[in-house]
Amino acid sequence: MKRPAWVTNEEEWTKLCCQISARSADLLEKRLGIVDAARQLSALGHSVRASDDADFTTFTAIDSESDHLPIGAVRREWAPDALRQKEAEIHAIEDRWRDAAFTAARNLLEKYA
């Protein structure tokens, strides 16, 4: 993506673009789940001042809908029976958002590669 005029730190901008591309590719190649990718991409959208971009808003919506669910390292702190219950919710959200998330990830990969 062309560097916006507000960018004053070229190195930081490049790093953020690489992170957006990497998280998008991780999702598309199924190395990262939809909810986990949404949390990371939503934050990155804020970092590049693109939270109004439709592709980032897709991930912000997923993040908002799933913010109560245990993803990542926090899972170690949950009881196994509670994790099993939440796992069903995670799968339901990921099934509902899969097509939109993959489309948004492809778009972000094109924009920020």
N, C-alpha and C positions, 0 to 999 in steps of 0.2 A: 504494500500500500504506500502511496505517496505520503511523505511526512507532512502532517498538518502544520500550519503556521505557528500554532501555540507550542509546538515542541521546541524546547531549548536544549535538551540533552539528547543528542543523537544516539549515544550508546544505550541509554535507558529505553528509548523508543524502539531500537532494534531488538533489545532483549525482550520487551513486551510483545512485539510482533512474533518473535520466535516462540515465546511461550503460548501465544494464542494458536499459532500453527501447530505446535507440538501437542497441545491438549486436544485440538480438533482432530488431528491424525490419530491420537491415542483412542479417541472415541470411535472414529470410523473403523479402526482396525481392531476394535474390541479389547484393547488393553486397559481401558478405563470404562467404568459403568456410566450410564446416562446421568444419574444423580450426582455422582462424584465429579464428572466433567462439567455439569451445570454449575456446581458450586464454584469451581475454579474459573470457568469462562465468564460467569456473571461478575466475579471480582475483577477479572482482567478487563472486562468491558468498561467498568468504572475507571480503571487505571488509564485507559486510552481515551477517556471522555466520549465513549460511544454507547453509553447505556440506553440511548434512545434508538439505536440501530435495531431493526427488527430481528436480526439474528441473535444479538445479545439479549434482547427482551425475551426470546424463547427460553434461553437458559436461566434468566432471572425468574421467569414464571415457574420453571421446574424447581429451581432452588427454593422459591417461596413455598411451593406446595409440599416440598419434602424436607423442610428445614428441621423438623422434629425427628427425623429418622437418623439412626446411627450409621455413619459412613466413615470409612477410613480407620485411623488408629483408635478412635473413641469406642469402637466395637469391643475392644479388649476389656472395657470397663462395664459392659452389659452382661447380664445373666443369660446363659444359653437359651432358656425358655422364652425370655423376652425378645432375644434376637430372632428366634424362629417366627414369632408373631410379626415383628417388624419386617422381616424378610418378605413376607407376603405383600405387605404394603409397598415395599421397594419395587418388587416385580410388577405390581399393578401400575404404579406410576411410570416405570420404564416402558411397559407395554403401551400405555396410553400416549406417551410422548415420543416413542422411538422414531417414527417417520419425520416429525417436525425437528427433532434433535439432530438427526443425521443430515437433513437438508440444511439446517443452520450451520452445522459443523463444516459441511462442504463449502458453503458460502464464505464462512470465515477463513477457511484454508485458502480459498482463492484471493480474498481481499488482503490477507496479512502474510502471504507467503513471500 
